Amino acid sequence: MPLQEVEVTKPDNAKNRKGSQTPGEPSSKGWIPLQMGTAIITIVSIFMAVLTAWQVIPVRGWITGLLYALLFGGLIWAIFFGLRLFFRFLR
């Protein structure tokens, strides 16, 4: 049984419009503003530090608990800035 050739055409509403991107081209704009992203990261890192300190202090003591809290709160910022640096090189 022979194969049939099928012609694929784009619908009229999918034509390239002014300012649109090609499908393989990455967007240089983020999906949330940087100011909102830093606010979210600040809230999450403070919450993570408080939660970690709350869990570690009764078991290990104040100094170790606060050090773990600073470590985990700081790691969130390290991941944030590391990914910003990584994606800056990709663009």
VOKOLVO-368182 format. One record per residue (C-alpha): residue number from 1; x, y negated, z negated. Coordinates in pm, 1 decimal. Layout:
<sites>
[site NUM,[X,Y,Z]]
...
</sites>
This chain:
<sites>
[site 1,[0.0,0.0,0.0]]
[site 2,[164.9,-328.6,107.4]]
[site 3,[200.2,-618.0,-136.2]]
[site 4,[18.7,-938.8,-61.5]]
[site 5,[188.0,-1274.3,-80.0]]
[site 6,[19.9,-1523.5,-308.7]]
[site 7,[77.1,-1896.2,-275.5]]
[site 8,[74.3,-2080.2,-606.7]]
[site 9,[-15.6,-2448.2,-601.3]]
[site 10,[-30.1,-2700.2,-879.3]]
[site 11,[-363.8,-2854.7,-969.0]]
[site 12,[-404.2,-3226.3,-892.5]]
[site 13,[-386.4,-3328.6,-1259.9]]
[site 14,[-45.5,-3160.6,-1305.3]]
[site 15,[133.2,-3379.1,-1048.8]]
[site 16,[434.2,-3571.4,-1170.8]]
[site 17,[320.3,-3892.9,-1330.8]]
[site 18,[534.0,-4192.0,-1403.6]]
[site 19,[738.1,-4127.1,-1717.0]]
[site 20,[674.1,-3752.4,-1731.4]]
[site 21,[954.9,-3503.3,-1773.2]]
[site 22,[1051.9,-3200.2,-1576.2]]
[site 23,[969.5,-2873.8,-1756.8]]
[site 24,[1333.2,-2786.7,-1838.9]]
[site 25,[1431.6,-3129.3,-1967.3]]
[site 26,[1442.1,-3163.3,-2349.1]]
[site 27,[1277.3,-3458.7,-2513.4]]
[site 28,[1511.0,-3713.2,-2668.1]]
[site 29,[1237.7,-3832.9,-2901.1]]
[site 30,[1159.3,-3657.2,-3228.1]]
[site 31,[813.6,-3534.9,-3317.1]]
[site 32,[805.8,-3741.6,-3638.0]]
[site 33,[971.6,-4079.3,-3704.6]]
[site 34,[1308.7,-4076.6,-3880.5]]
[site 35,[1176.8,-4285.1,-4171.5]]
[site 36,[897.3,-4036.1,-4237.4]]
[site 37,[1143.3,-3746.5,-4207.5]]
[site 38,[1378.5,-3894.1,-4465.4]]
[site 39,[1084.9,-3958.2,-4700.7]]
[site 40,[974.8,-3595.5,-4668.9]]
[site 41,[1329.9,-3469.7,-4722.4]]
[site 42,[1363.7,-3692.4,-5030.7]]
[site 43,[1043.0,-3559.1,-5185.2]]
[site 44,[1129.8,-3197.4,-5103.9]]
[site 45,[1485.6,-3223.8,-5236.1]]
[site 46,[1375.1,-3385.1,-5562.9]]
[site 47,[1101.9,-3122.8,-5604.9]]
[site 48,[1349.9,-2841.7,-5533.8]]
[site 49,[1603.7,-2984.7,-5779.6]]
[site 50,[1343.0,-3021.0,-6057.3]]
[site 51,[1204.0,-2672.5,-5994.8]]
[site 52,[1551.3,-2518.8,-5995.7]]
[site 53,[1650.0,-2700.0,-6315.2]]
[site 54,[1326.0,-2594.7,-6481.2]]
[site 55,[1393.0,-2229.5,-6399.4]]
[site 56,[1767.2,-2220.9,-6477.5]]
[site 57,[1794.9,-2434.4,-6793.4]]
[site 58,[1620.3,-2187.5,-7028.6]]
[site 59,[1841.8,-1901.7,-6908.3]]
[site 60,[2184.0,-2061.6,-6849.0]]
[site 61,[2180.5,-2392.1,-7037.4]]
[site 62,[2164.6,-2760.5,-6951.7]]
[site 63,[2496.5,-2805.6,-6772.0]]
[site 64,[2462.2,-2502.1,-6548.1]]
[site 65,[2094.4,-2578.0,-6482.8]]
[site 66,[2166.6,-2935.3,-6377.0]]
[site 67,[2456.5,-2824.3,-6157.5]]
[site 68,[2236.1,-2570.9,-5980.0]]
[site 69,[1965.8,-2834.8,-5940.7]]
[site 70,[2210.8,-3079.3,-5782.0]]
[site 71,[2346.6,-2803.2,-5560.5]]
[site 72,[2009.2,-2697.8,-5420.5]]
[site 73,[1882.2,-3055.1,-5388.9]]
[site 74,[2202.3,-3153.2,-5208.7]]
[site 75,[2194.6,-2852.3,-4978.7]]
[site 76,[1862.9,-2970.5,-4837.4]]
[site 77,[2030.0,-3298.8,-4739.9]]
[site 78,[2332.6,-3112.8,-4599.7]]
[site 79,[2105.3,-2903.2,-4378.2]]
[site 80,[1915.1,-3215.5,-4267.8]]
[site 81,[2227.1,-3408.8,-4168.5]]
[site 82,[2391.7,-3099.5,-4022.2]]
[site 83,[2097.3,-3039.9,-3790.6]]
[site 84,[2089.3,-3407.9,-3690.3]]
[site 85,[2457.3,-3384.1,-3597.9]]
[site 86,[2404.9,-3055.4,-3412.7]]
[site 87,[2114.5,-3187.1,-3205.2]]
[site 88,[2302.1,-3510.2,-3130.7]]
[site 89,[2565.6,-3299.7,-2952.8]]
[site 90,[2300.5,-3107.7,-2760.1]]
[site 91,[2152.4,-3421.5,-2606.0]]
</sites>
